[in-house]
């Protein structure tokens, strides 16, 4: 085997590493701009400049807007994991389970509001972002709803109203409205827990 033939696998591996590194830089640049400016304002030109690459390089790695949003979302979520609903499922009492879940989720919203606030704001106007959020965030919220809806006394609970109340309780804008009114995270979680409990009883 010639030296030239031997060098081909090395060159391929080196190029693959470079491609992964470039993709990582573009993704991280986009994530930072999404966090500071919002997805709607993060132009491809700005992302390319932040990553130190050309616009065409960004498009070569992310041909569609949804590709970029998906990569950014999964990359950010890996470093900022969502609260785990499986831990709440271990709490038998549905009222305490709801209070615990809301307390943890509201604290997470508070900690991640610089990103989540801009994402929730912009998904109303950016279709590709809404598509990605529908694929990643909506199933997560549904998992929480399913977890929190267990164990309520059936004879005293309207299931449709419970589901609706839980979705309202979990909504980012609900947290923002309550804390914007002066409530701390724990107080907001306690209030919403009491409201849900009282509101769904037959």
Secondary structure, 3 states (H helix, E strand, C coil): CCHHHHHHHHHHHHHHHHHHHHHHHHHHHHHHHHHHCCHHHCCHHHHHHHHCCCHHHHHHHCCCHHHHHHHHHHHHHHHCCCCCHHHHCCCCCHHHHHHHHHHHHHHHHHHHHHHHHHHHHHCCCCHHHHHHHHHHHHHHHHHHHHHHCCCCCHHHECHHHHHHHHHHHHCHHHHHHHHHCCCCHHHHHHHHHHHHHHHHEC
